[in-house]
Amino acid sequence: MASSPDAPDFIVLGLGNPGERYRSTRHNFGFLVLDALAEKAGAALGEGPGPCRSGTARIEGRRGILAKPTTWMNRSGLAARAVRDRWPDTPGERTLVVFDDLDLPLGRIRFRRDGGAGGHNGVRSVIEETGSPEFARLRLGIGRPETDESGSVVDHVLDTFLEEERETVRDVIDRGIEGISLFVTEGIEAAMNRYNAA
């Protein structure tokens, strides 16, 4: 079956929590990369479809969609489903979800073809609502807290980055945008080969 003429070449969905309180927190790393990418691409994010903000972007001559949920992180799948339903002809391999990852140290990024949620509530919601784990991922390391005491992980992900971490954060955002551009032009395998070895 032929693709719809308005089918985007790619979809990038950044995950985070809405509102000023969470804007610069570790859990909003996906939003930080998505917003910087939108600014670089000159993409204005408007309302919808569904509970998200989205806009058209051109990256290296390819036309795609940038989107971010307006729900809490653990309901991110509602936005993912709305985006998929609006543009059903864009396959999972051309859909990239960008999010923070406790299991990678700050400064490391990893692309992945598909897989499970890995303990991430936003990714779990995307899988549950879309009914499939078959979408590409860009994992942005935030590291784990120094202590495993009860509540320390929640506090860690909802804290803002420290002053001494901000240069690293800016570098990750820049490399994230470069990696997404490579994903758009050459696919997930090329992005994995270049960035996962670093």
C-alpha positions as a Markdown table, in Angstrom:
| # | Residue | x | y | z |
|---|---|---|---|---|
| 1 | Met | 0.0 | 0.0 | 0.0 |
| 2 | Ala | 1.4 | 3.4 | -1.0 |
| 3 | Ser | 2.1 | 6.0 | 1.8 |
| 4 | Ser | -0.1 | 8.9 | 2.2 |
| 5 | Pro | 1.3 | 12.0 | 0.4 |
| 6 | Asp | 1.4 | 13.9 | 3.7 |
| 7 | Ala | 3.2 | 11.1 | 5.6 |
| 8 | Pro | 6.3 | 12.6 | 7.3 |
| 9 | Asp | 9.7 | 11.1 | 6.6 |
| 10 | Phe | 10.3 | 10.9 | 10.4 |
| 11 | Ile | 8.8 | 11.5 | 13.8 |
| 12 | Val | 10.8 | 12.6 | 16.9 |
| 13 | Leu | 9.0 | 12.5 | 20.2 |
| 14 | Gly | 10.8 | 14.0 | 23.2 |
| 15 | Leu | 9.6 | 12.9 | 26.7 |
| 16 | Gly | 9.3 | 15.0 | 29.8 |
| 17 | Asn | 6.9 | 16.6 | 32.3 |
| 18 | Pro | 4.9 | 19.8 | 31.4 |
| 19 | Gly | 5.2 | 23.1 | 33.4 |
| 20 | Glu | 7.9 | 25.5 | 34.5 |
| 21 | Arg | 8.6 | 23.5 | 37.7 |
| 22 | Tyr | 10.1 | 20.6 | 35.7 |
| 23 | Arg | 11.6 | 22.5 | 32.7 |
| 24 | Ser | 15.3 | 22.0 | 33.6 |
| 25 | Thr | 15.1 | 18.7 | 35.5 |
| 26 | Arg | 16.9 | 15.6 | 34.6 |
| 27 | His | 13.6 | 13.8 | 33.7 |
| 28 | Asn | 13.0 | 16.5 | 31.1 |
| 29 | Phe | 16.2 | 15.8 | 29.1 |
| 30 | Gly | 14.1 | 14.6 | 26.2 |
| 31 | Phe | 12.2 | 17.9 | 26.2 |
| 32 | Leu | 15.5 | 19.9 | 26.3 |
| 33 | Val | 16.8 | 18.1 | 23.2 |
| 34 | Leu | 13.5 | 18.3 | 21.4 |
| 35 | Asp | 13.1 | 22.0 | 22.1 |
| 36 | Ala | 16.7 | 22.7 | 20.9 |
| 37 | Leu | 16.1 | 20.7 | 17.8 |
| 38 | Ala | 12.9 | 22.6 | 17.1 |
| 39 | Glu | 14.7 | 25.9 | 17.5 |
| 40 | Lys | 17.5 | 24.9 | 15.2 |
| 41 | Ala | 15.1 | 23.6 | 12.6 |
| 42 | Gly | 12.8 | 26.7 | 12.9 |
| 43 | Ala | 9.8 | 24.5 | 13.8 |
| 44 | Ala | 7.0 | 26.1 | 15.7 |
| 45 | Leu | 5.2 | 23.6 | 18.0 |
| 46 | Gly | 1.4 | 24.1 | 18.0 |
| 47 | Glu | -1.4 | 22.2 | 19.8 |
| 48 | Gly | -2.2 | 18.6 | 18.9 |
| 49 | Pro | -2.8 | 16.1 | 17.7 |
| 50 | Gly | -4.2 | 14.9 | 21.0 |
| 51 | Pro | -2.4 | 15.7 | 24.2 |
| 52 | Cys | 0.8 | 17.0 | 22.7 |
| 53 | Arg | 2.5 | 20.0 | 21.0 |
| 54 | Ser | 3.9 | 19.3 | 17.5 |
| 55 | Gly | 5.2 | 21.0 | 14.4 |
| 56 | Thr | 6.7 | 20.3 | 11.0 |
| 57 | Ala | 10.5 | 20.4 | 10.7 |
| 58 | Arg | 12.9 | 20.0 | 7.8 |
| 59 | Ile | 16.2 | 18.3 | 8.7 |
| 60 | Glu | 18.7 | 17.8 | 5.9 |
| 61 | Gly | 16.0 | 18.2 | 3.3 |
| 62 | Arg | 13.7 | 15.6 | 5.0 |
| 63 | Arg | 10.2 | 16.7 | 6.2 |
| 64 | Gly | 9.1 | 15.3 | 9.6 |
| 65 | Ile | 7.3 | 15.9 | 12.8 |
| 66 | Leu | 8.7 | 17.0 | 16.2 |
| 67 | Ala | 6.4 | 16.4 | 19.1 |
| 68 | Lys | 6.3 | 16.5 | 22.9 |
| 69 | Pro | 3.5 | 15.3 | 25.2 |
| 70 | Thr | 1.5 | 17.8 | 27.4 |
| 71 | Thr | 0.7 | 15.0 | 29.9 |
| 72 | Trp | 2.7 | 13.8 | 32.8 |
| 73 | Met | 5.6 | 11.5 | 31.9 |
| 74 | Asn | 3.8 | 8.3 | 32.9 |
| 75 | Arg | 1.0 | 9.1 | 30.4 |
| 76 | Ser | 3.3 | 10.0 | 27.4 |
| 77 | Gly | 1.8 | 7.1 | 25.4 |
| 78 | Leu | -1.4 | 9.1 | 24.9 |
| 79 | Ala | 0.5 | 11.6 | 22.9 |
| 80 | Ala | 2.5 | 8.9 | 21.1 |
| 81 | Arg | -0.8 | 7.2 | 20.1 |
| 82 | Ala | -2.3 | 10.4 | 18.9 |
| 83 | Val | 0.7 | 11.2 | 16.7 |
| 84 | Arg | 0.8 | 7.6 | 15.3 |
| 85 | Asp | -2.9 | 7.8 | 14.5 |
| 86 | Arg | -2.5 | 11.1 | 12.8 |
| 87 | Trp | 0.5 | 9.9 | 10.7 |
| 88 | Pro | 0.0 | 6.1 | 10.5 |
| 89 | Asp | 2.2 | 5.6 | 7.5 |
| 90 | Thr | 5.4 | 6.5 | 9.3 |
| 91 | Pro | 6.9 | 3.2 | 10.4 |
| 92 | Gly | 8.3 | 2.6 | 13.9 |
| 93 | Glu | 11.9 | 2.5 | 12.5 |
| 94 | Arg | 11.4 | 6.1 | 11.4 |
| 95 | Thr | 9.9 | 7.1 | 14.8 |
| 96 | Leu | 12.4 | 8.2 | 17.5 |
| 97 | Val | 11.6 | 8.6 | 21.2 |
| 98 | Val | 14.1 | 10.7 | 23.1 |
| 99 | Phe | 14.3 | 10.3 | 26.9 |
| 100 | Asp | 16.5 | 10.4 | 30.0 |
| 101 | Asp | 18.2 | 7.2 | 31.2 |
| 102 | Leu | 19.4 | 6.4 | 34.8 |
| 103 | Asp | 21.5 | 3.5 | 33.6 |
| 104 | Leu | 23.8 | 5.7 | 31.5 |
| 105 | Pro | 26.2 | 8.2 | 33.1 |
| 106 | Leu | 25.7 | 11.9 | 32.4 |
| 107 | Gly | 27.4 | 12.7 | 29.1 |
| 108 | Arg | 26.7 | 9.4 | 27.4 |
| 109 | Ile | 24.0 | 8.9 | 24.7 |
| 110 | Arg | 22.8 | 5.6 | 23.1 |
| 111 | Phe | 20.6 | 4.9 | 20.1 |
| 112 | Arg | 18.5 | 1.7 | 20.1 |
| 113 | Arg | 16.4 | 0.1 | 17.5 |
| 114 | Asp | 13.6 | -1.1 | 19.8 |
| 115 | Gly | 13.2 | -3.0 | 23.0 |
| 116 | Gly | 11.5 | -2.9 | 26.4 |
| 117 | Ala | 10.8 | 0.0 | 28.7 |
| 118 | Gly | 13.9 | -0.5 | 30.8 |
| 119 | Gly | 12.1 | 0.8 | 33.9 |
| 120 | His | 11.2 | 4.1 | 32.3 |
| 121 | Asn | 7.6 | 5.0 | 32.9 |
| 122 | Gly | 7.3 | 7.3 | 29.9 |
| 123 | Val | 8.6 | 4.6 | 27.5 |
| 124 | Arg | 6.4 | 2.0 | 29.2 |
| 125 | Ser | 3.4 | 4.2 | 28.5 |
| 126 | Val | 4.4 | 4.6 | 24.9 |
| 127 | Ile | 4.6 | 0.8 | 24.5 |
| 128 | Glu | 1.3 | 0.2 | 26.3 |
| 129 | Glu | -0.7 | 2.9 | 24.4 |
| 130 | Thr | 0.7 | 2.1 | 20.9 |
| 131 | Gly | 0.7 | -1.6 | 21.5 |
| 132 | Ser | 4.2 | -2.0 | 20.2 |
| 133 | Pro | 7.8 | -1.7 | 21.4 |
| 134 | Glu | 9.0 | -1.3 | 17.8 |
| 135 | Phe | 10.2 | 2.3 | 17.7 |
| 136 | Ala | 13.7 | 3.7 | 17.8 |
| 137 | Arg | 15.1 | 5.3 | 21.0 |
| 138 | Leu | 17.7 | 7.9 | 21.9 |
| 139 | Arg | 18.7 | 7.4 | 25.5 |
| 140 | Leu | 20.3 | 10.4 | 27.3 |
| 141 | Gly | 22.3 | 9.4 | 30.4 |
| 142 | Ile | 21.6 | 11.2 | 33.7 |
| 143 | Gly | 23.3 | 8.7 | 36.0 |
| 144 | Arg | 22.0 | 7.3 | 39.2 |
| 145 | Pro | 22.0 | 9.1 | 42.6 |
| 146 | Glu | 24.9 | 8.3 | 45.0 |
| 147 | Thr | 22.5 | 6.6 | 47.4 |
| 148 | Asp | 19.8 | 4.0 | 46.9 |
| 149 | Glu | 17.7 | 5.2 | 49.8 |
| 150 | Ser | 14.0 | 5.2 | 49.4 |
| 151 | Gly | 12.9 | 8.2 | 47.3 |
| 152 | Ser | 16.4 | 9.1 | 46.2 |
| 153 | Val | 15.8 | 8.1 | 42.5 |
| 154 | Val | 12.6 | 10.2 | 42.3 |
| 155 | Asp | 14.4 | 13.2 | 43.9 |
| 156 | His | 17.3 | 12.7 | 41.5 |
| 157 | Val | 15.3 | 12.7 | 38.3 |
| 158 | Leu | 13.1 | 15.6 | 39.4 |
| 159 | Asp | 16.1 | 17.8 | 40.5 |
| 160 | Thr | 17.6 | 20.3 | 38.1 |
| 161 | Phe | 21.0 | 19.7 | 36.7 |
| 162 | Leu | 23.8 | 21.1 | 38.9 |
| 163 | Glu | 25.8 | 24.1 | 37.8 |
| 164 | Glu | 28.9 | 22.0 | 37.2 |
| 165 | Glu | 26.8 | 19.6 | 35.0 |
| 166 | Arg | 25.5 | 22.3 | 32.6 |
| 167 | Glu | 28.4 | 22.3 | 30.2 |
| 168 | Thr | 28.0 | 18.6 | 29.8 |
| 169 | Val | 24.3 | 18.9 | 29.3 |
| 170 | Arg | 24.8 | 21.5 | 26.5 |
| 171 | Asp | 27.3 | 19.1 | 24.9 |
| 172 | Val | 24.8 | 16.2 | 25.1 |
| 173 | Ile | 22.1 | 18.4 | 23.5 |
| 174 | Asp | 24.4 | 19.3 | 20.6 |
| 175 | Arg | 25.4 | 15.7 | 20.1 |
| 176 | Gly | 21.8 | 14.6 | 20.4 |
| 177 | Ile | 20.8 | 17.0 | 17.6 |
| 178 | Glu | 23.6 | 15.7 | 15.5 |
| 179 | Gly | 22.6 | 12.1 | 16.1 |
| 180 | Ile | 19.0 | 12.8 | 15.3 |
| 181 | Ser | 20.1 | 14.4 | 12.0 |
| 182 | Leu | 22.0 | 11.2 | 11.2 |
| 183 | Phe | 19.0 | 9.1 | 12.2 |
| 184 | Val | 16.9 | 11.2 | 9.8 |
| 185 | Thr | 19.2 | 10.9 | 6.9 |
| 186 | Glu | 20.8 | 7.5 | 7.3 |
| 187 | Gly | 18.6 | 5.5 | 9.7 |
| 188 | Ile | 19.0 | 4.0 | 13.2 |
| 189 | Glu | 21.8 | 1.6 | 12.3 |
| 190 | Ala | 24.1 | 4.5 | 11.2 |
| 191 | Ala | 23.2 | 6.4 | 14.4 |
| 192 | Met | 23.9 | 3.4 | 16.6 |
| 193 | Asn | 27.3 | 2.7 | 14.9 |
| 194 | Arg | 28.5 | 6.3 | 15.3 |
| 195 | Tyr | 27.2 | 7.2 | 18.8 |
| 196 | Asn | 27.0 | 3.9 | 20.7 |
| 197 | Ala | 30.7 | 3.2 | 20.5 |
| 198 | Ala | 31.6 | 6.5 | 22.2 |
